[in-house]
Amino acid sequence: MARITRRKLLALSGGGVVAARTGGIAAILALRQAPAYAQGTTIHWLRWNDFVPASDEVLRKQIAPECEKALGVKLNIEMINGNDIQARTTSAIQSGTGPDVICVLNNWAQLYPESVFDVSDVAEEIGKAQDGFYEESRVVANDGKKWIAVPWCVLGAQLAYRKSWFAEIGYDAPKFPQTWEEYREAGKKLKAKERPFGQAVSHSFGDPPTYAYPYLWSWGGKEVEADGKTVVLNSKETVDSVNFAVGFWKDAYDDGGLAWDDSSNNRAFLAGTISSTLNGASIYIEAKRKPEVYLTETGTPLFKDILHAPLPKGAAGQFGYHLPMSNMLMKYVKDPKPGKEFLRWITSKPVYQPWFDSQQGYSVGATTIWEKDKLWDKDPVMLPFRTAARAGRFPGYAGPADRHAAEVLSKYIIVDMTAKAIQGMPEQDAVKWAQGEVASVHAA
């Protein structure tokens, strides 16, 4: 941590204003008092309602009071459904007023580069101190020239599955279906036992795209070439993937998934009506939190019958897409300095640590330093999430995760391509429709 004398800091800052060049959050901690410019101010931080409720409690009851003591800033945390964040962001930008900091999902920051402050000084400081950001964290929060948001975390996505039910059909742990064909056959057997797979194929920010994109990539399909301009979605590989998906859905999945949001599969799994679903670790964490509530059909704690595995392999390989989150500092804010110091402070390791601990592995952090945390020694069931973000690809592949990729993702074009086919549109027509939609985005 950088050292700075009180006299030097006051001379540089005119009474306590902390600039990045004087050491950022390190200077605040060294001085042991809040920067003068922030006294009496409020930071309004908009973020999602976490799927791990304990983490929201840590923010409200521990970190918010500490923020006022450390920075002289009253932290007003507003938590809403993740699916509502984009609408709130758009409304705030159009009206020129709203939250000071907005925690966005996926690569949504790429949609608003002109409406946010350059936070390169903060992001570079955090990355340097914490062994660097994951590539997925970097590409969603950096427009190639500057940081337009400060990465916050990456939520690992893995298949949660019922260990005993898979054992009944020949997959004794740690054995698990390795290919889509094997997974489909397993699904047929389980659905015949009224234990189908569950998957949201709908307009919801998390589970639908984190399944649809890696599935497409595993068949060799992609949106664009590496130049980021040539749209190549309408390919044999994509058509093959959709053809397989239609039969796979009928054979193995709960039909209700076409109307599910990101919480629906959690409820279905905890209720014992599905056997496997792509999700973060929230299902397991919730079952473990309430072992007397969530039980198997034999009356034993459900969490003891849950394991995690990556999505299966396809002809082109095995892929994952893990959901990143990052904090934007909005440009309609009159003075960005308090917001920058808040972002420095809350993302610093000592402050971030209790929030990370409360996540229990649901978040892997945005920087690689968190892979080394002792948290991972506590529960072997969570180990598949430890390095999940290293294997992640992001929408826009093989091109950049830029504004075009963000718009395609926000419009759920890749998800809808499969949903339309499942609902009866000829597979080739569904792919042609998606090709046209993606091309329109790139032509705009």
N, C-alpha and C positions, 0 to 999 in steps of 0.2 A: 504494500500500500504506500502511495506517495506521501512524503512528510512535508508539512508546510507550517511555518510559524504563524501564530495569531497576528503578529505585527505585519508580516508580509502579506497575509491574506487580506487584512483590512486595507492595506495600502493599495493592493491591486484592485480591490472590489468596492472601495468607497463605502465600507460599513458592512460587508458580508456578502456581496453578490458573487456567486461562485461561477466562474466560467470554466469551460472544458480545459482550457490551457493551464489552469491552476490546479488541476488534479481531479476535477469532477466530484463524484461522491466521496472520494478519498479525502478531499479537502474539507468537506462538510464533517466527516467523521473525525478528522484530525482536530478541527476547531471545536467540536462538541457543542455546537449550537446551530440553529437554523440560519440560513442565509437571509439577510435583512429584507431583500426584495420580496421574499415569499411570505413574510409575516402577515397574517390575517387573510390570506388568499385561500381560494377553494379550487381543488382539482375535481372536475366531474369526469369520472371514468366509467364508460359504458362497456359492458362485457356480457357474456352469456351466463345463463344459469347452468352451473357445472353439473355434470352427471355424477360427480362425487360431492355430495352436499357438504361433507366435512371441510372441503377446500373453500367453499363460500363462507363458512363460519370463520375460518382462519383469516380470510381477508377482512371480514367485517369486525370481528372482535379483537384481533391481534394486530394485523398490519395497518389498518386504518388509524387506530390510536397512536401507533408508533410513528406513522407518517407525520402526524401533527407535532409530535415531540421532536422528531429528527429534522424536519424541513420547515416547520411553522406553517404547514399547509393542511387545511382540513380536507380530508379525502372523502368525497361523496361517490360511493360505488353504486351504480345502477345496474341491475342484472335482469336481463330479458331473455326470452327464447332465442336461440341462435338463428333460427330462420327469420327473425324480425330485424336482425342487425343491419342488413343491407338497406331495407326501407328507411330505417332511422338515419342511417348515414346519408343517404340521398336527400332526405328531408332537411337534415342539418346543413348540408352544403348549399342547398337551394335557398334556405332562409338566412344563411350566414350566422347562425347561432345554434348552440347545442353543446354536446359533451366536448370537453377539452381533449380527451384521449379516448379513442375508440379501439377496442380489441376486436380485430376482424379475423375471420376464418379463411382458410384456403389462400388463394392469391388475390383476394378482393382488393387489397391495397393497390394493385396494378390498375384498377379502374379509376382511381382518384389521385393520380400523381400531381396534378396542378392544384389540388385542394388540401395538401398536407405539407408540413414543414420538412425540410431536409434534416434528417436526424443522423447523418453519417457520423458525426463526432461521438454521439452516444453509442451507436451500434458498434463502431470500430473499437471503442474502449471496452465494451462488454465482451466482444468476441476475443480480443487480445487477452483479456484477463481469464477467460474460461475455455481455453484450448480450441477456440474457433467454433463457428456455427456449422450445423449440418448444411449440406448443399441445398436440401429442400427448404430450410429456413431462409437461406440466403436468396434463392431465386424468387421467392414470393414477396420479399420485402425490399429488394434492390432492383431498380429499373435499368441497371447496367451502367449507370453513371453515378448514382447516389442511393443512399438508403432512404426509402420513403416510409418505412416503419421499422420499429425495433422488434425483432423476433421475441416471442414470449415462450412458446412451447411447441412440441409436436406430440400429437396423440396417436400412439401406436394402434394399428388395426390388425387384428388376428381373428381367426375362427375360434369362437368359444364352442365347445362341444361336450356332450354327455359321455363321459368315459365308459360307464357301464353299458350304455346302449350301443355304442360302437363295438364294444367287446362282444356283445351278443351276436354281431354279424361278422365276427372274425378279425376285428381290429383291436387286439389287446394293446394297451398303452405300453410303450410310446408309438406303436405302429399306428399310422393314419394314412388315408388315401393320398397318394403322391401326385396323381394326374387328374385332370377334369373327368376323364372317362371312369377312373376308379371312384372318384367322389360321386359321380352320377349313379353308378351301380349301388354304392352304399346308400345313397338317398332313396333309390327305388325300394330297397329292402326296408328302410326305416319308415318311409311313407306308408308302406303296406302294413306296418305295425301301428299306424296312426301317430307316427313321430317324425313328421316331415322336417325338412330344413326350413329356415326362415330368412327372408331377405327383402328389404325395402327397395322397390323399383319405382321411385316416386320423386317428387320435388321436395327433397329435404337435404340439408347441406352436408351431412356426414356419411351415413351408411350407403346410400345409393351410388354416389360417385366413387367412394373408396372401394367399392366392389366392381362397378362397371368399367372403370378405366384399366385396372390391372388385368381384368378378364380379357379386355380387348387386346392389350399389349401382349398377353401370353399367347395369343393366336397369331401375332405378327401384324395386327392392325394398328394404325396410327392416324392422327388428325392431319398432320402436315409433315413435309420433309424438313430437314435440318435448317433450311433457309427461313423457316417460319412463315413462308408465303404460299408454297405450292400445296394445295389441299389434296390429300391422297386417301381420304377415308373410304371412298368407294373402291374397295379392292377385294380380291378373292378371299384374302385372309379375314377381312371384316365380315363378308357375307357368310363365310364358314362359321365364324364365331356366333353370329346371330342365329343361323340355322340350328346349331348345337344348343344354344340358349333356350330356344323355343321348346324343344323336346325335353331338355333338362328341367325346365320349369314344370312341365306337365308331370314328369316322372317323380320329381323329388321335392318340390316346394309347396309351401302353404300359399294357396291362391290369394289370400288376403294381402300379401306383400305389395301388390300394386297400389294400395291405399295407405300403406304404413308410413309413419315418420320415423325419426331416429330413436324414439323411445318405445315404439311398438314392439320391436323384436326383443328389447329388454324385458318387457312385461310378459311376452309370450314364453320366452326361455324360463324366466323365474316361475311362471305358472305351470311349466312342464309340458307345454303343447308343441314345442319344437325341439329338435335334437342338436342343431348346429346353426350358427349364424355369424356373419362377419360383424365385429364390434370392437370397441375399445375394451378395456378391462373392467368396465363399470358393472357388468353383470356379475362377474366373480366377486368384485369388491362389495357389492350390495348384498350378495348371498352370504358372504363371510361376515358382514357387519350384523346381519340378523339371522344367525344360524337356527334359531328357534322358530322363525317365520317361514323361511324358504326351505322346504323339505323335499326329498325324493318320494317316489311312490311307496317306498318301503319305510319311510319315516326317519331316514337319516338326513343329516345336514346336506343340503344341495351343494354347497361350495366344495365339499370333498369329492364330488363327482364331476367337477368341471376341469377341463384342461384347455390349452390353447395351441393352435397350429397356424402356420401361414397358409395363404391361398395356394391351391394346387398349381402344378406346372402345366403349360400348354406346349404346343409345337415350337414356339419361339422362346420358351423359357418360363421362369417364375418371377413374378413381380409383386410389388406392394405399393400402395399409396397411403401414406400416413398423414393425418390431417394437421397442418401447421396453423398456428395462431400468431398474430403480431399486433403491436400497438401503434396506431397512427396518432400523431399530434396534429390537430386540425388547424388549418391556416387562418380560419376566422378568429382564432384566439389572438387577442391584442399583444400579449407578451409571451413569447414561447419559452423564456428562460425557466419559469417555475415548472412547466411541463417537461422540459428536458431533464431538469434535476430530479423530478419525480421518476421519470423513466430510468435514469441512472440508478437511483436509489432502489427502486422496487425490483430491478433486474439484477442487482448486485447479489453476490452469493449469500452473504449473511441474512439478507432480507428475504430472498427467494427460497432459502432452505426450508423454513417451516411450511410454506405453501407446497413445495415439492414433496416433503415428507407426507403431508396430508393426502396427496394424490396416490400414494402407495404403488406407484408405477404406472398409473393411468396415463400420466404425461411423462415423456422421456426427457423433457427439457429441450430448449432450442440449441444449446451448446453441448459439445461432446463431453465436457467435464462431468456431467451428471451420470454418465455411464459408470463412473468410478465410485459412485456413492455407495455407502454401506447398506442403504435401503435394499439393494438387490440381493443381499445375503440372507434376507429374512424369509423369503417365500419362493421356493423353486417354481411354483405354478406361474409366477410372473416373469420368469427369466426370458421367455420369447419376446417380451416387449423391450428388453434392455437395449438392444442394438437395432431394433426394427427400423428406425429412421435412416440408418445407413443404406438400407436396401430400397429406399423409396424413390419412385419416379414421380413426376408431377404433370398434371394436365397441360397439354400443349406439345408434348413429346411427338415427334422428334425435334420440334422447334422449341423456342423459349417459352417460359411460363409468363408471358407478357399480357398486355391488356386484351388482346384477341383471345388468348387462352382463357383468361378470366371471364370474358363475356360468354364464350362457349360453355364454360362450366356453369356460370350463373343461369344460363338458359336451359340447362339440363339436356342438352342436345344428345350427348352420348347415352345418357340414361334413357331418354325417350325413344331413341332408336330401337333399343331392345324391348321397351315397354310396348311400343306400337306393334312389333312383331308378335309378342306374346298375346296381344289382344286381337290378332287376326290379320294384320297387314302383311302381305307377302314380304318375305325377308329381304329380297332384292329391292323392293320398293321402299322399305324402311331405311335401308342403307342409302339409297339415292336421295331420299328426303333429308337425311342427316348430312350427306355431302353438300347438298344445296344450302342448308342452314349454316354450316361451317364456312362455306365459301362466301356467303353473304356477310358474315361477321368480318371476314378478312378483307372483303372488298370495301367495307365502310371506312 
